[in-house]
Amino acid sequence: MPESERDAEKRECYSERRQKQTGTILIRGARQLLTLHGPKSPRRGGELNELGIIQDGAVLVSDGVVQEVGPTRRVENLAKARGVVEIDAFGRVVMPGFVDCHTHLLCPPAGVAEDDLKNATRLVRACSSRRVAGRARPYLEAMVRHGTTTVEIKTGSGPDESAETKLLRVMAGLQGTPLEIVPTFLLRLPHGGTCHESAGMPAMANGCGELLSKVARRRLARFVDLTLDDDQLQPPLLESLLKTASQNGLPCRLHCGLKTAGIAAAMAARYDVAGLDHAEMLLPEIPGACSGFRGVATLLPQGRWQKPGRAASARALVDSGVAIALASNFHPQHAPVLSMQAVVALASMEFGLTAAEAISAATINAAHAAGCADRVGSLEFEKSADLLILNASDYRDLTGHLGSNLVHLTMKRGAFIYKEGAVAPLAAEELQASW
């Protein structure tokens, strides 16, 4: 089957499945129901350990949203719980779906070095939108199988309007099949050349600012992410772009490097940006200077493998009252970890977070980082019914099963979009048909 027909068929399948599952569903008997009920703001300090656990809990879902959350005996005796489809979660953990709030799923393309902006842009321009989407879809489906229900995806082709617009439109086409996608315009500045020369700064600022304004006007992105790379730091240019984004109503995040983390943290506090990404780059003594930062600092545990010797500052961030989130930093070549379960386990081992802190950072705080905490990240009345049923009897199992997939069922907006499959013989003809 041609790629375009297969993609169209999948979109119709997801739409039809959701239409069929618009009735009322009762998930009952959860050994631990993690609601993440709490304040409307990002969780800080001790709040990260408060998971809102209900023993023998139940969730009533109708028309894609949560209608009731509470003890099974109370919820199943409600009038609106009569005659519904019942899902038995006996002995299992039920929790909100993971929110992966930092990925590079589309760019740079395969075969291009992470810092090779010129070739990345050239390949994006040369590749059809259909092919870009076709490469992304298997990774999105793998994320669903591992419990991610919302994912942020960054562009990153540099100040090239054609390439960046193509990537943002691909994200719009992938929206809801099956994940909710949060598109971010990652404005990477060219290495070398006029970016470093004072004479070229006004031209660069005008060009980038104009592109940023166009993205904002077309409502193609939820955020703009500005990079502070180690070898091209230009605070005046970045400050100019921060002001342009603010004037256009586009929230900003800062993407900091190994040597620029402290500068990025200070700038994040000064300009009240929404997020500070790659916060694991911070030295332990820096978080205290972030007290004025009210956004969310996103930690990427797997990134430490590529940068040995850098001390993790997650505990210092938590203790100083900074809101933290966890994300995968997924890219097919450079950071091939797409399981948020693995991220939670790594955060516990590498950063010393408790299981509860890591889960809060990977759900409700990650939703705040992605700008969608009003509808996802916790199981509360009238929020989207994005949830997981795990093959685990205790939430702490998530930190002790690195490499395992504990997801039994994944629900997105009230529709089950994944169920673990049985291990069974398959005929060769079936495999041939699937490909």
Number of C-alpha atoms within 10 A of each C-alpha: 9 6 12 12 10 12 18 10 12 13 18 13 14 16 15 11 14 19 13 9 17 16 15 21 23 25 22 25 24 27 22 24 30 25 24 24 16 16 8 10 14 24 26 21 16 11 17 25 19 17 21 15 19 18 16 20 26 28 29 27 29 24 19 23 23 23 23 22 22 20 18 20 13 12 21 22 10 11 8 14 19 12 10 15 15 15 14 14 24 16 16 21 28 35 26 31 28 33 34 32 31 26 23 22 25 24 25 26 23 15 10 17 13 15 13 13 20 13 16 22 22 14 18 21 19 9 13 13 16 14 12 18 20 17 15 17 16 11 17 21 18 13 22 27 21 25 32 30 31 29 26 26 27 28 27 27 32 19 22 17 17 12 21 26 21 18 27 22 16 21 27 16 15 20 15 17 19 22 19 19 24 23 25 28 27 26 24 21 22 18 15 10 8 14 20 15 11 10 10 12 16 15 13 17 18 15 14 23 20 16 17 22 18 15 23 21 13 9 13 20 25 21 26 25 26 23 22 23 19 12 12 15 19 16 13 11 17 18 15 15 23 25 14 19 20 13 12 15 14 20 21 27 27 27 22 26 22 17 15 19 25 21 16 23 26 18 20 23 19 12 15 17 21 24 30 29 31 23 31 26 24 27 17 16 11 17 24 14 13 20 15 15 24 18 22 28 29 28 30 23 26 20 18 15 11 9 11 8 8 14 15 21 21 28 16 18 25 20 15 16 19 25 27 32 35 33 32 29 28 24 20 20 16 16 17 14 20 25 24 26 28 23 27 30 25 20 28 21 16 16 19 15 22 18 22 22 27 27 35 31 34 32 30 34 32 33 28 27 32 27 19 17 20 15 18 28 32 30 29 22 17 17 19 25 30 30 29 25 24 24 18 18 15 15 22 14 16 24 22 17 14 16 10 12 18 20 21 21 21 25 23 27 25 24 26 18 20 19 14 14 7 6 6 6 6 8 8 8 8 9 9 8 8 7 6
